Amino acid sequence: MNKDGSKALSLLKVTLNGEELTLSNVFVTGDAIAFWQAEKQTVIDLASWYWYKDLESKEPLYIVTERKILG
């Protein structure tokens, strides 16, 4: 990852219901990556995405699978 990509990641916040999630606990699948990278915001709200929560790990993990169609 280039220096600009690292800087962009450090500015990114992911939220759900107004609560900030730990970025390292959020994973994006192949189908969602293109939309995720196209986001020009510094805050991504998971309410705009299809995702599921893995409850089997010690900390909750969020797997983002697809962008919802808004409009």
N, C-alpha and C positions, 0 to 999 in steps of 0.2 A: 504494500500500500504506500502510496506517495505521501509526502508531508502534508499536502492539502487534504487528502482523504483522512489522515489521522486527526487533523484539526477539526474537520467537519464532524467526525465521530465524537470528539470530546465535547462538542456543542449540542449534540443530539440528546433529546429527552423523549422518553416513551411514557405515555400516561394511560391510565384506565380508570374511569370514573373519578377523574381529578387527582388520582394518586400516582406519583412518579414511580415507575418500575426500575429495578436494577437492570441496566442495559445488557449486562452479561447474561441475564436470565431470559432474554428475548432472542428467539431464533426465527429466521425467515426461510421458508422453503423456496425451491427453484421457481415455482410459478409466481410467487409474490416478489421475488428479488427485483425484477425490472421496474415494477411500480414503486417499490420501496426506495430504490435509487433515484427515481424521478421526483420524489418528494423534495420540495425546495424549502421546507419548513424546518425549524429547529426543534419543534415539538410534534411528535406523531401520536395521535390518539387512537388507541386500539379499537375504539368504537366504530371507526371507519374501515375496519379490516375483519376478515373472518379469521378466527384463531381458536386454539384450544389450550387448556391449561393441563400440564402434566403434574399430577398430584403424587406420583410415586417417588419423586425425589425429595431430598431434605428441604430444599427451597423450591417454591413454585417456579416452573419453567413455562414460558409462553411461546407457543409455536404458531407463527403467523403463516397462513396458507394462501390468502387471496385478498385483494382489495375489493371492498363493497362498491357496487355501482351507486353513486350518489346522484340525487337530482330529482 
